Amino acid sequence: MSGPVGSQQWMYASDGFYPHEIGNSARLDSGALFTRTPSSSSNADTWTWSAWVKNWGVTTGGYLLSAGVASTREFLIYFDSTNQRLNVYQWNGGIEIQVVTSMQFRDPAAWYHIVVAYDSTQGTASNRIKIYVNGEQETSFASAQYPAQGLGSRVGTTEVQDIGRNAYNQNVYSDFYITEVNYISGSQLAPTSFGETKADTWIPKKYAGSYGSHDYYLPFNDAGFLGKDASTVLGAELVTNGTFDTNINNWTAHNGATLALSNNRLSVYESPGFDGGAYQAISVESGKTYSIEATVDKGTTNGARVGVEYTLGGRDGVETSSNAGGHFQFTFTPSSTGTVYVRCFIQAAGTAYFDNISVKEITTQGNDFTSTNVLVTDQMPDSPTNNFATLNPIGPRRNGANYGSGAQTQGNLTITSTSNSYFDDTEATVFNNGDTGKWYYEMRLDENHGNGGVGYEQFNIGGYYLAEFYTPSAVIVTNTGTTTLSPSSFSNGDIFMFAVDQGNGKGWFGKNGTWYTISGGGTPNPATGANAATTFGGLDRIGQVQLRSSTSSLHRTVTANFGQDSSFAGQVTAQGNTDANGLGDFYYEPPAGFLALCTANLPDPVAAINPALDASPPDHFNTVLYTGNDANDRAITGVGFQPDFAWFKSRNQAYGHNVFDAVRGAGKVIHTDTADAEYTRSEMDSFDSDGFTVSRGSTVSMNESGTTYVAWNWKAGGSGVSNSDGSTASVVSANRVAGFSIVTYTGTGSAGMTIGHGLSSAPKLIIVKNRDDGSENWTIYFTPVGNDKKLELNTDIGAATTGNWNNTNAGSSVFTLGSVDATNTSGESCVAYCFHEVEGFSKIGLFDGNGSADGPFINTGFRPAFVLLKNADSAEWWTLIDNKRVGYNETNSILSPNAGNAEYAASGGGFDLLSNGFKVRGTSANFNGNAANILYMAFAEMPFKYANAR
């Protein structure tokens, strides 16, 4: 609440998903920094530094914190420019500290929480520096030279402390967004001081500890003084005897109340009556801010409160807004100097109890950082609790060598073409992969040499839609030709507007406040849906840019605004227009109903995976790792649900893949790497509420001592029910909200037989195995390659012509089979695993390989937990990766479903699993053949709306 004397903050309460919402960040580009030189030393042996960072300069490195003396000595926390690993480093005539993570920080689309906790007094060397990322301690290091016991760091000295610059080599700067910086001297803290886990994702938490005189807190919420320290200290206690340890002295009854000491609390009784209580007068000063804390137990009353009042009993100040009781903390700022009253009172007859009443003056520390080359316009609304789109510096990388991603600056909002021989090509990092949402964004033409276009794209099916400006006439270029727009001229400084209605498949282009009219068409109006410039059947990319220089020295530059900066990096005066939800900062007013591209505006995931409803993707798919111990009846837990489909593979041994499901029964196995028929195995005992039970067995492929295992687990619908949707009955176990079902049926040998799959929409991928015939291969239906093609899970063949699917697309309730034995032999049993996409949980599709270590980026709309890939054009092995094996980027621990090989690393590199998809980092033809169609099926760890960077 707010009132004449201040405002109240509820502890641990919020209307949204994030209890602690962060409103701003600072954008640092090369040459920009914050710097501070402490006037006195603090504890150089023990301290904690915490910050949320969005590493937009994924190829340039970044100095999160540096301290030292130019050209003499240095301490650094930084991302190196070669591998983007996090380094903690100190040099003073020689290397004293060098701890380098194995993890590579190459996710530009979301935020990392980074904590470095230093304590050189620890006896165990590895405890002297602890690095935490998104709440988890890093334990794998490319290099680890810990400080000698008792070695002080340059942090804590009176030497210069920089954010965004190397203090030793002061010409080396950084590229990142940063916010919520806390430095705590004298304590080696855990990440839980600054964050917490909620619904399987790590979120910010306001630091609730005390700040010492050398500490600082940088929320970057003052645009005029971005480096202002917001850490505070509390003054002397103004309340006398607020803890009631032995008596209730110094408190006076009011309005006929009776006061007593009860279990070291103040007891207030009134009967009958209202507003009775106890008070104490204190002195305050105008303009100062005070903290109030109190614990209230309403007892036998209908309610009790604590307040601060100018007039005793007047309730003319600030008070707790709840009658229910609890622990409260709030602040107030008096409008005048003098006496105010701290009063405990009850709302009706009865007895209430009060304790821990405290009033203290709040003062800021003033450990401020000054800034260099940081503008007012570098205060951004982009934050860990509302992540804005930027241009993507790592994608999409189409086939061939004709595309780069340009030179991106200003927080990946400005892109400059780098070549006159090929296009630089990128798109927005925030994108709704579904078919809903209305989006508005702007792009400014800064430098008009060469050619190119900006807009949005439907690429995978061969169509693209761009507002092109490489000719004197403005045109929309599509796969079917061009359409002229009016007005048709372009100049440096023009601001282009885009309104995209995904739900209705319409788009509008505009310039400098006016929407383009199609030649001969009516007046466009995105708000009403009238006279769109283009129509489309689905989008693959938004905020798309293609640029090419006119010569090697004359380039084209564009700056994007997805709602975070209508000054276009300080080039024009910001206009401050917001979207329909009151978010964003646009130069022109967005059409009614159209929104900024930020995670707060993304649609909620379906309820079953929505973290805001305390649900998440790991409720439906999860990977567990374990090491065998030769035991029988061993329970493996940690899945998080009772799996209905479990796929096992030994990691360090060349044992086969084992697949079990609840419909066929826990003991019935089939192997993805062979055509073998189903048989009974004693090693898989049961599916359990939080996992499964395994035994060593005779074949040692499930729980052999020292063997490491992975198990991928899906939730379906239990043991299955009869389904009569098709011409032949089936047994179906379906998880409709997650788009997955297990189906068993018996073949008839007749072409055109239909089988009910139990899902809410048509499967996009179906994996079938004949359970009875060991000569029939696993057969896969995959919508993008056509209903006359198949792939095989246990072989390496590319998409091959087949009659398995009777040349019929799978439907909303059934799939259709031909008379081919692998899927429809008369009298033989088959099992089918059916999958369709669910926004925020699963994605199934094709992408074009490019054969490069700088491979394609695939936007899935979530942080992947599992990705299955296959070159659909040629005879190449299957590839399977997940988020648990290794557990950090680069991920190059591969298993192949068509082979029993142990886990291996692909030559030429692997993958980065990212907050919004995955980036191919390897050259293998298995998953990145140049110009090859690569099949993929991915499942989520977290929807992008709530995902952290990986």
Secondary structure, DSSP 8 states (H G I E B T S, - for coil): -EETTEEEE-TT--SSS-SS----EEEE-TT-EEEE--SS---SSEEEEEEEEE---TTT-EEEEEEEETTTEEEEEEE-TTT-EEEEEEESSSEEEEEEEEEE----SS-EEEEEEEETT-SSGGGSEEEEETTEE---EEEEE---TT---STTSSSEEEESB-SSSTT-B--EEEEEEEEEET----GGGTEEEETTEEEE----S---TT-EEE----TT-TT----EEEEEE-SSS-S-SS--TT-EEETT-EEEEETTEEEEEESS-SS-EEEEEEEE-TT-EEEEEEEEE-TTSS-EEEEEESSTT---SEE-S-SS-EEEEEEE--SSSEEEEEEEEESSSEEEEEEEEEEEEEEE-----EEES--GGGEES-BTTB-B--B-TT----SSSSEE--EEETTTTEEE---SSSEEEE-BS----SS--EEEEEEEEEEE-SEEEEEEE-TTTT--EEEE-SSSS-EEEETTEEEEEES----TT-EEEEEEETTTTEEEEEETTEE-EETT----BTTTTBS-SEE-S--SEEEEEEEE-SSSS--EEEEEESSS-TTTTTTS----B--TTS---BSS---TT-B-SBGGGS----GGG-GGGT--GGGTEEEEEEE--S-SSEEEE-SSS--SEEEEEESSS----EEEETTTEEEEEE-TTS----EE-SSEEEEETTEEEE--TTT-SSS-TT-EEEEEEE--STT-EEE-SSSB-EEEEEEGGGTEEEEEEE----TTEEEE---SS--SEEEEEESS-TTS--EEEEGGG-TTEEB-TTS----EE-STTTT----SSEEEE-S-HHHH-TT-EEEEEEE--BTTTEEEEEEE--SSSS--EEE-SEEEEEEEEEESSSS---EEEESSSS-SSSB--BB-TT-----B--TT--EEEETTEEEE----HHHH-TT-EEEEEEEEEEEGGG----
